Amino acid sequence: MNKLVNKTSIAAPYGATDLRVNVLRYDTRQLHWAELQVIPTEQALWRRLDDALGALRWRMMFSMLEGQVICSLSHVDAGAVITRQGYSPRTENVGASFFLSAVRAAQMFGVAAELQGLPRIAVGLRQSDLSGRSVKACFHVSDVAYVGSEIGSLRICDQYRRMRWPKAEEEVPETPVATKAPSPAKSRQKVVAENPAVESSTATSDASIIRRIGGCRTQAALMEIFEKEPHLVDRPAVFAAISSRMDFVTRNTFTK
């Protein structure tokens, strides 16, 4: 295993304690869902940069440009200085914006690049996620396994150690596949190319779900649909229908 990793990766793989879950955006008022991103911890990233580029052979410089945080990562290699940059939008949490730009700059050197192959992570929020703490502190990586230089499997749990991603019925196999997980859009394009009938069946499925959404008259009924099928966030037409119906139901609730 070590020989395989050393051959295909410029640094050792991350363990579960080297990764943390960053909440990109969330909604706690209507649809109750969150979009997550897995990134390394600060200590893990600095350690891997030391291993990959050499201790005392790299440096970072930060700057701001039109609402963007820019990290310039320089590496001394055989007397030459190689500089690559990473960008991240500036947010209210300035420290997090600086660190995300550093992660992206490191990925330009192949450090932590395997995290770019992870699919979009969306989870439905439960009432227990919102009691006594921020949504941003609810989730953590409980297990990660590598196949060569790629992440073969990854599990995210909540503060009660309940597995939240992937869903129990969609768990990854015990023997992970040695390829990057394709994005939902690419997987769907491949399936449609192999079987054109899938396009029409998907459209029919979306239409039937949208009709169910149109029949909902309360917020509870809409949230029940989303809690049962949180992956609907990846289907633009359905997600737009839920958001529109939620706004309509909310307005009618307050005007009565």
Secondary structure, DSSP 8 states (H G I E B T S, - for coil): -HHHHHHH-SS----GGGEEEEEEEEESSSS-EEEEEEEE-HHHHHHHHHHHH-TTSEEEEEEEETTEEEEEEEEEETTEEEEEEEEEE--S-HHHHHHHHHHHHHHTTTTTGGGGGS--EEEE--GGGGSSS-GGGS-EEEEEEEETTEEEEEEEE-TT--EEES-GGG---SS--SS----HHHHHHHHHHH-THHHHHHHHHHHHHHHHHHT--SHHHHHHHHHH-GGGGG-HHHHHHHHHHHHHHHHHHHH-
